[in-house]
Amino acid sequence: MPKKIKELKHWLRQLGFTELPGKGSHTNWIHPLYAGKLTVSGKDSSDAKLYQEKDVQQAVKEVKSKQQQEKQEDE
């Protein structure tokens, strides 16, 4: 069963992404450790498309990886 758009946004907020307004139902997400921006489109109650879930998962993976690298460098 596909995730809802609001679940994807919740994941991004938990990880520290900042939400920037976009046009219409689009929201842009940025993070200091993520190169570029991530765009999520759709109403919160809508089902997320497979590509949207993959994009969010990839962004989460990238940020977590960079956070671990920074943590190891600090030690």
N, C-alpha and C positions, 0 to 999 in steps of 0.2 A: 504494500500500500504506500503510495507516495506521501512524502512529508508535506506539511502545510508551509506556506510562505512564512508565516509567523514563527514557525519552528526554526527555519533557516536564519531568520533575523535574530532570534534569541541566541543561537549558537554564536553568531558573529558578535553580539553585544557582550556575551560572557567572556569571549577571548580578548576583548578590548578594542574591537573595531569601532570606528566613529561613523555614524550615519549622516550622509549629506543628502539633501533633497534633490530629486531629479524631476524630470518632466512626467506628468501624469502619475501612473502607479509605479514608476521607477525610483529606486533609491540606490545611491552610490555609497560604497563602504570603503574606508581607507584605514590603514594601520601602519605605524612606523616601520614595522618589520616586514611588511608586504609590499612588493614592488607593484606600483600601479594602483588601480582601483577595481573593485568588484561591483558589478551592477546586478541588482535583484529586481525583477519586475513582477507585478501581480498584486492583487489584493491579499491582505493577510489571511483571509479565509480560503483562498484558492489553493488547489493542489500545486505543488512545485513540479516543474518539468524535470526530467532525468538529468538534463545538462546543467540545470541550476543546482541540483543537489551535488553533482560532481564538482562543479566550480567552487561551491562553498566548502566541500570536503577537502579539495586541493588547497584552498586558501588557509583553512584551519591547520592542515598538515604542515604547510610551509612556515606558518607563524610559530607553531609549536616546536618545529625543528630549529628554527633560529633562536627561540627562547632557550632551548636546551644548550645550544652552542654558546650563547652568552653566559649561561650559568656555569658551564665547564671552564670558560675562559676566566671567570671571576675567581674560581677556586685555586 
